[in-house]
């Protein structure tokens, strides 16, 4: 169960990074 929660956090963090990257790319 702990692993699942950890994986969820990692996935969410990765999603946030991708969103920021897309935003930065759009601005440039």
Biopython code that builds the backbone (N, CA, C, O; Angstrom):
import numpy as np
from Bio.PDB.StructureBuilder import StructureBuilder

atoms = [
    (1, "UNK", "N", (0.847, -1.203, 0.000)),
    (1, "UNK", "CA", (0.000, 0.000, 0.000)),
    (1, "UNK", "C", (0.889, 1.262, 0.000)),
    (1, "UNK", "O", (0.619, 2.226, -0.716)),
    (2, "UNK", "N", (1.937, 1.230, 0.807)),
    (2, "UNK", "CA", (2.834, 2.389, 0.846)),
    (2, "UNK", "C", (3.430, 2.662, -0.526)),
    (2, "UNK", "O", (3.542, 3.811, -0.953)),
    (3, "UNK", "N", (3.814, 1.580, -1.214)),
    (3, "UNK", "CA", (4.414, 1.719, -2.555)),
    (3, "UNK", "C", (3.428, 2.390, -3.508)),
    (3, "UNK", "O", (3.817, 3.228, -4.322)),
    (4, "UNK", "N", (2.161, 2.021, -3.405)),
    (4, "UNK", "CA", (1.147, 2.578, -4.301)),
    (4, "UNK", "C", (1.019, 4.082, -4.076)),
    (4, "UNK", "O", (0.956, 4.862, -5.027)),
    (5, "UNK", "N", (0.981, 4.472, -2.812)),
    (5, "UNK", "CA", (0.859, 5.903, -2.494)),
    (5, "UNK", "C", (2.080, 6.657, -3.016)),
    (5, "UNK", "O", (1.962, 7.738, -3.592)),
    (6, "UNK", "N", (3.254, 6.063, -2.801)),
    (6, "UNK", "CA", (4.495, 6.693, -3.257)),
    (6, "UNK", "C", (4.470, 6.858, -4.776)),
    (6, "UNK", "O", (4.835, 7.908, -5.305)),
    (7, "UNK", "N", (4.038, 5.811, -5.463)),
    (7, "UNK", "CA", (3.972, 5.844, -6.920)),
    (7, "UNK", "C", (3.024, 6.947, -7.378)),
    (7, "UNK", "O", (3.283, 7.639, -8.363)),
    (8, "UNK", "N", (1.916, 7.098, -6.644)),
    (8, "UNK", "CA", (0.925, 8.122, -6.996)),
    (8, "UNK", "C", (1.557, 9.506, -6.889)),
    (8, "UNK", "O", (1.353, 10.357, -7.756)),
    (9, "UNK", "N", (2.325, 9.729, -5.820)),
    (9, "UNK", "CA", (2.969, 11.031, -5.629)),
    (9, "UNK", "C", (3.977, 11.297, -6.743)),
    (9, "UNK", "O", (4.055, 12.406, -7.270)),
    (10, "UNK", "N", (4.739, 10.278, -7.090)),
    (10, "UNK", "CA", (5.740, 10.428, -8.155)),
    (10, "UNK", "C", (5.060, 10.751, -9.477)),
    (10, "UNK", "O", (5.512, 11.619, -10.224)),
    (11, "UNK", "N", (3.974, 10.047, -9.759)),
    (11, "UNK", "CA", (3.244, 10.275, -11.004)),
    (11, "UNK", "C", (2.695, 11.698, -11.043)),
    (11, "UNK", "O", (2.759, 12.362, -12.078)),
    (12, "UNK", "N", (2.155, 12.169, -9.913)),
    (12, "UNK", "CA", (1.592, 13.517, -9.850)),
    (12, "UNK", "C", (2.706, 14.546, -10.040)),
    (12, "UNK", "O", (2.539, 15.527, -10.765)),
    (13, "UNK", "N", (3.841, 14.314, -9.384)),
    (13, "UNK", "CA", (4.966, 15.237, -9.504)),
    (13, "UNK", "C", (5.432, 15.293, -10.954)),
    (13, "UNK", "O", (5.709, 16.371, -11.479)),
    (14, "UNK", "N", (5.520, 14.124, -11.606)),
    (14, "UNK", "CA", (5.944, 14.060, -12.999)),
    (14, "UNK", "C", (4.950, 14.817, -13.881)),
    (14, "UNK", "O", (5.342, 15.510, -14.820)),
    (15, "UNK", "N", (3.665, 14.676, -13.568)),
    (15, "UNK", "CA", (2.631, 15.374, -14.329)),
    (15, "UNK", "C", (2.792, 16.882, -14.189)),
    (15, "UNK", "O", (2.624, 17.627, -15.154)),
    (16, "UNK", "N", (3.124, 17.328, -12.963)),
    (16, "UNK", "CA", (3.313, 18.757, -12.731)),
    (16, "UNK", "C", (4.500, 19.260, -13.542)),
    (16, "UNK", "O", (4.442, 20.337, -14.136)),
    (17, "UNK", "N", (5.561, 18.490, -13.567)),
    (17, "UNK", "CA", (6.762, 18.882, -14.318)),
    (17, "UNK", "C", (6.423, 19.002, -15.800)),
    (17, "UNK", "O", (6.836, 19.954, -16.462)),
    (18, "UNK", "N", (5.676, 18.039, -16.314)),
    (18, "UNK", "CA", (5.292, 18.063, -17.729)),
    (18, "UNK", "C", (4.445, 19.301, -18.020)),
    (18, "UNK", "O", (4.600, 19.930, -19.067)),
    (19, "UNK", "N", (3.550, 19.649, -17.094)),
    (19, "UNK", "CA", (2.681, 20.814, -17.277)),
    (19, "UNK", "C", (3.528, 22.081, -17.331)),
    (19, "UNK", "O", (3.300, 22.954, -18.168)),
    (20, "UNK", "N", (4.502, 22.173, -16.439)),
    (20, "UNK", "CA", (5.376, 23.355, -16.413)),
    (20, "UNK", "C", (6.186, 23.427, -17.698)),
    (20, "UNK", "O", (6.367, 24.502, -18.269)),
    (21, "UNK", "N", (6.677, 22.265, -18.153)),
    (21, "UNK", "CA", (7.466, 22.225, -19.391)),
    (21, "UNK", "C", (6.621, 22.701, -20.564)),
    (21, "UNK", "O", (7.081, 23.496, -21.384)),
    (22, "UNK", "N", (5.386, 22.216, -20.645)),
    (22, "UNK", "CA", (4.502, 22.616, -21.738)),
    (22, "UNK", "C", (4.254, 24.117, -21.675)),
    (22, "UNK", "O", (4.236, 24.794, -22.703)),
    (23, "UNK", "N", (4.063, 24.634, -20.464)),
    (23, "UNK", "CA", (3.792, 26.058, -20.278)),
    (23, "UNK", "C", (5.005, 26.875, -20.729)),
    (23, "UNK", "O", (4.864, 27.854, -21.462)),
    (24, "UNK", "N", (6.183, 26.470, -20.290)),
    (24, "UNK", "CA", (7.411, 27.183, -20.657)),
    (24, "UNK", "C", (7.607, 27.144, -22.168)),
    (24, "UNK", "O", (7.969, 28.150, -22.779)),
    (25, "UNK", "N", (7.368, 25.982, -22.765)),
    (25, "UNK", "CA", (7.535, 25.827, -24.202)),
    (25, "UNK", "C", (6.557, 26.733, -24.948)),
    (25, "UNK", "O", (6.905, 27.316, -25.975)),
    (26, "UNK", "N", (5.339, 26.850, -24.431)),
    (26, "UNK", "CA", (4.323, 27.689, -25.072)),
    (26, "UNK", "C", (4.723, 29.158, -24.988)),
    (26, "UNK", "O", (4.550, 29.908, -25.949)),
    (27, "UNK", "N", (5.258, 29.568, -23.841)),
    (27, "UNK", "CA", (5.663, 30.964, -23.654)),
    (27, "UNK", "C", (6.796, 31.304, -24.621)),
    (27, "UNK", "O", (6.796, 32.366, -25.244)),
    (28, "UNK", "N", (7.762, 30.390, -24.737)),
    (28, "UNK", "CA", (8.888, 30.629, -25.643)),
    (28, "UNK", "C", (8.404, 30.479, -27.075)),
    (28, "UNK", "O", (9.187, 30.638, -28.011)),
]
sb = StructureBuilder()
sb.init_structure("model")
sb.init_model(0)
sb.init_chain("A")
sb.init_seg("    ")
for serial, (resi, resn, name, xyz) in enumerate(atoms, 1):
    if name == "N":
        sb.init_residue(resn, " ", resi, " ")
    sb.init_atom(name, np.array(xyz, "f"), 0.0, 1.0, " ", f" {name:<3s}", serial, name[0])
structure = sb.get_structure()
